[in-house]
Amino acid sequence: MTGNKKLMIALFSICLVVIAGLLTTVIVLATQSGTITSSINISYTATDIQGTASATYTVKNGSPVNLVASDGSATTITFNAADETITNSLSIPSGSPVNLTSANDSVTFTYTFTNTGAAAYNATVNYTGTDATNFNVEYSTTGSSDWQTLVQSEGETVLVAAGSTGTPTTATFYIRITLKDVAQNANFVGSFAWTLAGQAD
Protein backbone atom coordinates (compact mmCIF):
# COMPACT_ATOMS: atom_id res chain seq x y z
CA MET A 1 0.00 0.00 0.00
CA THR A 2 2.84 2.31 0.89
CA GLY A 3 4.56 1.47 -2.40
CA ASN A 4 1.42 2.32 -4.38
CA LYS A 5 1.08 5.60 -2.51
CA LYS A 6 4.67 6.54 -3.29
CA LEU A 7 4.13 5.62 -6.93
CA MET A 8 0.99 7.79 -7.13
CA ILE A 9 2.82 10.73 -5.53
CA ALA A 10 5.72 10.32 -7.99
CA LEU A 11 3.35 10.21 -11.00
CA PHE A 12 1.45 13.23 -9.72
CA SER A 13 4.73 15.17 -9.36
CA ILE A 14 5.77 14.26 -12.90
CA CYS A 15 2.38 15.46 -14.20
CA LEU A 16 2.84 18.79 -12.41
CA VAL A 17 6.28 19.22 -13.96
CA VAL A 18 4.88 18.49 -17.44
CA ILE A 19 1.99 20.94 -16.95
CA ALA A 20 4.36 23.64 -15.69
CA GLY A 21 6.61 23.01 -18.69
CA LEU A 22 3.67 23.40 -21.09
CA LEU A 23 2.58 26.66 -19.47
CA THR A 24 6.11 28.04 -19.68
CA THR A 25 6.34 27.08 -23.35
CA VAL A 26 3.06 28.84 -24.14
CA ILE A 27 4.19 32.04 -22.43
CA VAL A 28 7.55 32.06 -24.20
CA LEU A 29 6.02 31.43 -27.60
CA ALA A 30 3.42 34.14 -27.09
CA THR A 31 6.14 36.64 -26.25
CA GLN A 32 8.43 35.68 -29.12
CA SER A 33 5.69 35.79 -31.75
CA GLY A 34 4.61 39.37 -31.08
CA THR A 35 5.34 40.92 -34.46
CA ILE A 36 3.79 44.19 -35.56
CA THR A 37 2.90 45.47 -38.99
CA SER A 38 2.23 49.15 -39.50
CA SER A 39 0.43 51.07 -42.19
CA ILE A 40 1.37 54.75 -42.20
CA ASN A 41 0.08 57.43 -44.53
CA ILE A 42 1.94 60.74 -44.54
CA SER A 43 0.80 63.71 -46.58
CA TYR A 44 2.13 67.22 -46.98
CA THR A 45 0.33 70.42 -47.96
CA ALA A 46 2.47 73.50 -48.50
CA THR A 47 1.27 77.08 -48.96
CA ASP A 48 3.51 80.00 -50.00
CA ILE A 49 6.77 78.48 -48.81
CA GLN A 50 10.01 77.51 -50.44
CA GLY A 51 12.09 74.52 -49.45
CA THR A 52 12.06 70.75 -49.19
CA ALA A 53 10.63 68.00 -47.00
CA SER A 54 11.82 64.44 -46.51
CA ALA A 55 11.33 61.64 -44.02
CA THR A 56 12.81 58.34 -42.88
CA TYR A 57 11.74 55.60 -40.53
CA THR A 58 14.03 53.57 -38.27
CA VAL A 59 12.99 50.46 -36.41
CA LYS A 60 14.75 50.20 -33.03
CA ASN A 61 18.31 48.89 -33.55
CA GLY A 62 17.81 49.13 -37.32
CA SER A 63 18.93 51.42 -40.13
CA PRO A 64 16.98 54.38 -41.57
CA VAL A 65 14.72 53.76 -44.56
CA ASN A 66 13.72 56.65 -46.82
CA LEU A 67 10.06 57.35 -47.40
CA VAL A 68 9.25 57.94 -51.06
CA ALA A 69 7.08 60.45 -52.90
CA SER A 70 3.74 59.41 -54.31
CA ASP A 71 5.19 58.60 -57.73
CA GLY A 72 7.85 56.39 -56.12
CA SER A 73 10.74 58.15 -57.84
CA ALA A 74 11.94 60.60 -55.18
CA THR A 75 12.66 60.73 -51.45
CA THR A 76 12.43 64.53 -51.19
CA ILE A 77 9.50 66.83 -51.96
CA THR A 78 10.37 70.33 -53.17
CA PHE A 79 8.12 73.34 -52.58
CA ASN A 80 8.32 76.52 -54.60
CA ALA A 81 6.53 79.61 -53.30
CA ALA A 82 5.66 80.58 -56.87
CA ASP A 83 3.51 77.46 -57.12
CA GLU A 84 1.27 78.72 -54.29
CA THR A 85 -0.31 75.53 -52.88
CA ILE A 86 1.28 72.13 -53.34
CA THR A 87 -0.02 68.79 -52.07
CA ASN A 88 2.13 65.69 -52.11
CA SER A 89 2.82 62.64 -49.99
CA LEU A 90 5.65 60.52 -48.66
CA SER A 91 4.99 56.85 -48.00
CA ILE A 92 6.71 53.74 -46.73
CA PRO A 93 8.32 52.09 -49.78
CA SER A 94 6.57 49.11 -51.25
CA GLY A 95 8.18 45.95 -49.93
CA SER A 96 9.58 47.64 -46.81
CA PRO A 97 6.92 47.14 -44.14
CA VAL A 98 7.50 48.26 -40.58
CA ASN A 99 7.88 45.06 -38.60
CA LEU A 100 8.44 45.29 -34.86
CA THR A 101 9.49 42.49 -32.52
CA SER A 102 9.56 42.06 -28.76
CA ALA A 103 13.23 43.12 -28.79
CA ASN A 104 12.90 45.92 -31.36
CA ASP A 105 9.57 47.30 -30.18
CA SER A 106 9.52 50.84 -31.59
CA VAL A 107 9.84 52.76 -34.83
CA THR A 108 10.90 56.39 -35.15
CA PHE A 109 9.91 58.61 -38.06
CA THR A 110 12.29 61.52 -38.71
CA TYR A 111 10.99 64.48 -40.69
CA THR A 112 13.45 66.98 -42.13
CA PHE A 113 12.31 70.35 -43.44
CA THR A 114 14.51 72.91 -45.15
CA ASN A 115 13.74 76.54 -45.84
CA THR A 116 15.36 78.11 -48.87
CA GLY A 117 13.06 81.12 -48.91
CA ALA A 118 13.11 84.55 -47.31
CA ALA A 119 10.21 83.97 -44.90
CA ALA A 120 9.94 81.53 -42.02
CA TYR A 121 7.24 78.88 -42.11
CA ASN A 122 5.45 76.60 -39.65
CA ALA A 123 5.18 72.85 -40.19
CA THR A 124 2.21 71.48 -38.25
CA VAL A 125 1.46 67.76 -37.96
CA ASN A 126 -2.00 66.37 -37.31
CA TYR A 127 -2.09 62.76 -36.16
CA THR A 128 -5.07 60.48 -36.72
CA GLY A 129 -4.95 56.86 -35.60
CA THR A 130 -7.71 54.45 -36.53
CA ASP A 131 -6.12 51.49 -34.74
CA ALA A 132 -3.47 52.24 -32.13
CA THR A 133 -4.73 50.63 -28.94
CA ASN A 134 -1.49 48.78 -28.17
CA PHE A 135 0.88 51.63 -29.02
CA ASN A 136 2.29 54.80 -27.51
CA VAL A 137 2.70 57.64 -30.01
CA GLU A 138 5.14 60.39 -29.01
CA TYR A 139 6.94 63.31 -30.62
CA SER A 140 10.21 65.12 -30.03
CA THR A 141 12.17 68.02 -31.49
CA THR A 142 15.52 66.49 -30.53
CA GLY A 143 14.94 62.76 -30.85
CA SER A 144 16.41 62.12 -27.41
CA SER A 145 15.01 63.24 -24.05
CA ASP A 146 12.03 65.51 -24.74
CA TRP A 147 9.45 62.90 -25.84
CA GLN A 148 5.83 63.92 -25.30
CA THR A 149 2.53 62.24 -26.14
CA LEU A 150 1.26 63.09 -29.60
CA VAL A 151 -2.46 63.64 -29.10
CA GLN A 152 -4.80 62.76 -31.93
CA SER A 153 -6.32 65.70 -33.79
CA GLU A 154 -4.20 68.22 -31.87
CA GLY A 155 -1.63 69.81 -34.16
CA GLU A 156 2.02 70.06 -33.10
CA THR A 157 4.14 72.71 -34.78
CA VAL A 158 7.83 73.13 -35.55
CA LEU A 159 9.14 76.48 -36.82
CA VAL A 160 11.42 76.41 -39.84
CA ALA A 161 13.27 79.72 -39.62
CA ALA A 162 14.22 81.70 -42.67
CA GLY A 163 17.88 81.70 -43.63
CA SER A 164 19.89 84.89 -43.63
CA THR A 165 21.39 85.99 -46.96
CA GLY A 166 19.76 83.10 -48.72
CA THR A 167 21.39 80.37 -46.61
CA PRO A 168 19.05 77.37 -46.23
CA THR A 169 17.98 76.38 -42.71
CA THR A 170 16.83 72.99 -41.48
CA ALA A 171 14.42 71.77 -38.80
CA THR A 172 13.83 68.18 -37.71
CA PHE A 173 10.84 66.57 -36.01
CA TYR A 174 10.56 63.03 -34.64
CA ILE A 175 7.56 60.76 -34.10
CA ARG A 176 8.07 57.51 -32.19
CA ILE A 177 5.56 54.65 -32.12
CA THR A 178 6.21 52.10 -29.37
CA LEU A 179 4.52 48.79 -28.71
CA LYS A 180 2.98 48.69 -25.22
CA ASP A 181 2.53 44.96 -24.68
CA VAL A 182 4.91 42.66 -26.55
CA ALA A 183 2.81 39.63 -25.66
CA GLN A 184 -0.03 40.78 -27.92
CA ASN A 185 -0.07 40.97 -31.69
CA ALA A 186 -1.12 44.42 -32.87
CA ASN A 187 -1.54 46.51 -35.99
CA PHE A 188 -1.02 50.26 -36.13
CA VAL A 189 -2.99 52.15 -38.74
CA GLY A 190 -2.51 55.89 -38.64
CA SER A 191 -1.96 59.07 -40.59
CA PHE A 192 0.44 61.98 -40.01
CA ALA A 193 -0.67 64.93 -42.14
CA TRP A 194 1.64 67.93 -42.27
CA THR A 195 0.58 71.45 -43.22
CA LEU A 196 3.41 73.85 -44.10
CA ALA A 197 2.35 77.49 -43.99
CA GLY A 198 4.55 80.52 -44.62
CA GLN A 199 4.77 83.39 -42.19
CA ALA A 200 4.62 87.07 -43.07
CA ASP A 201 7.94 88.72 -43.92
C-alpha positions in Angstrom: 0.0 0.0 0.0 2.8 2.3 0.9 4.6 1.5 -2.4 1.4 2.3 -4.4 1.1 5.6 -2.5 4.7 6.5 -3.3 4.1 5.6 -6.9 1.0 7.8 -7.1 2.8 10.7 -5.5 5.7 10.3 -8.0 3.4 10.2 -11.0 1.5 13.2 -9.7 4.7 15.2 -9.4 5.8 14.3 -12.9 2.4 15.5 -14.2 2.8 18.8 -12.4 6.3 19.2 -14.0 4.9 18.5 -17.4 2.0 20.9 -17.0 4.4 23.6 -15.7 6.6 23.0 -18.7 3.7 23.4 -21.1 2.6 26.7 -19.5 6.1 28.0 -19.7 6.3 27.1 -23.3 3.1 28.8 -24.1 4.2 32.0 -22.4 7.6 32.1 -24.2 6.0 31.4 -27.6 3.4 34.1 -27.1 6.1 36.6 -26.3 8.4 35.7 -29.1 5.7 35.8 -31.7 4.6 39.4 -31.1 5.3 40.9 -34.5 3.8 44.2 -35.6 2.9 45.5 -39.0 2.2 49.2 -39.5 0.4 51.1 -42.2 1.4 54.7 -42.2 0.1 57.4 -44.5 1.9 60.7 -44.5 0.8 63.7 -46.6 2.1 67.2 -47.0 0.3 70.4 -48.0 2.5 73.5 -48.5 1.3 77.1 -49.0 3.5 80.0 -50.0 6.8 78.5 -48.8 10.0 77.5 -50.4 12.1 74.5 -49.5 12.1 70.8 -49.2 10.6 68.0 -47.0 11.8 64.4 -46.5 11.3 61.6 -44.0 12.8 58.3 -42.9 11.7 55.6 -40.5 14.0 53.6 -38.3 13.0 50.5 -36.4 14.7 50.2 -33.0 18.3 48.9 -33.6 17.8 49.1 -37.3 18.9 51.4 -40.1 17.0 54.4 -41.6 14.7 53.8 -44.6 13.7 56.6 -46.8 10.1 57.4 -47.4 9.3 57.9 -51.1 7.1 60.5 -52.9 3.7 59.4 -54.3 5.2 58.6 -57.7 7.9 56.4 -56.1 10.7 58.2 -57.8 11.9 60.6 -55.2 12.7 60.7 -51.5 12.4 64.5 -51.2 9.5 66.8 -52.0 10.4 70.3 -53.2 8.1 73.3 -52.6 8.3 76.5 -54.6 6.5 79.6 -53.3 5.7 80.6 -56.9 3.5 77.5 -57.1 1.3 78.7 -54.3 -0.3 75.5 -52.9 1.3 72.1 -53.3 0.0 68.8 -52.1 2.1 65.7 -52.1 2.8 62.6 -50.0 5.7 60.5 -48.7 5.0 56.9 -48.0 6.7 53.7 -46.7 8.3 52.1 -49.8 6.6 49.1 -51.2 8.2 46.0 -49.9 9.6 47.6 -46.8 6.9 47.1 -44.1 7.5 48.3 -40.6 7.9 45.1 -38.6 8.4 45.3 -34.9 9.5 42.5 -32.5 9.6 42.1 -28.8 13.2 43.1 -28.8 12.9 45.9 -31.4 9.6 47.3 -30.2 9.5 50.8 -31.6 9.8 52.8 -34.8 10.9 56.4 -35.2 9.9 58.6 -38.1 12.3 61.5 -38.7 11.0 64.5 -40.7 13.4 67.0 -42.1 12.3 70.3 -43.4 14.5 72.9 -45.2 13.7 76.5 -45.8 15.4 78.1 -48.9 13.1 81.1 -48.9 13.1 84.5 -47.3 10.2 84.0 -44.9 9.9 81.5 -42.0 7.2 78.9 -42.1 5.4 76.6 -39.7 5.2 72.9 -40.2 2.2 71.5 -38.2 1.5 67.8 -38.0 -2.0 66.4 -37.3 -2.1 62.8 -36.2 -5.1 60.5 -36.7 -4.9 56.9 -35.6 -7.7 54.4 -36.5 -6.1 51.5 -34.7 -3.5 52.2 -32.1 -4.7 50.6 -28.9 -1.5 48.8 -28.2 0.9 51.6 -29.0 2.3 54.8 -27.5 2.7 57.6 -30.0 5.1 60.4 -29.0 6.9 63.3 -30.6 10.2 65.1 -30.0 12.2 68.0 -31.5 15.5 66.5 -30.5 14.9 62.8 -30.9 16.4 62.1 -27.4 15.0 63.2 -24.1 12.0 65.5 -24.7 9.5 62.9 -25.8 5.8 63.9 -25.3 2.5 62.2 -26.1 1.3 63.1 -29.6 -2.5 63.6 -29.1 -4.8 62.8 -31.9 -6.3 65.7 -33.8 -4.2 68.2 -31.9 -1.6 69.8 -34.2 2.0 70.1 -33.1 4.1 72.7 -34.8 7.8 73.1 -35.5 9.1 76.5 -36.8 11.4 76.4 -39.8 13.3 79.7 -39.6 14.2 81.7 -42.7 17.9 81.7 -43.6 19.9 84.9 -43.6 21.4 86.0 -47.0 19.8 83.1 -48.7 21.4 80.4 -46.6 19.1 77.4 -46.2 18.0 76.4 -42.7 16.8 73.0 -41.5 14.4 71.8 -38.8 13.8 68.2 -37.7 10.8 66.6 -36.0 10.6 63.0 -34.6 7.6 60.8 -34.1 8.1 57.5 -32.2 5.6 54.6 -32.1 6.2 52.1 -29.4 4.5 48.8 -28.7 3.0 48.7 -25.2 2.5 45.0 -24.7 4.9 42.7 -26.5 2.8 39.6 -25.7 0.0 40.8 -27.9 -0.1 41.0 -31.7 -1.1 44.4 -32.9 -1.5 46.5 -36.0 -1.0 50.3 -36.1 -3.0 52.1 -38.7 -2.5 55.9 -38.6 -2.0 59.1 -40.6 0.4 62.0 -40.0 -0.7 64.9 -42.1 1.6 67.9 -42.3 0.6 71.5 -43.2 3.4 73.8 -44.1 2.4 77.5 -44.0 4.6 80.5 -44.6 4.8 83.4 -42.2 4.6 87.1 -43.1 7.9 88.7 -43.9 
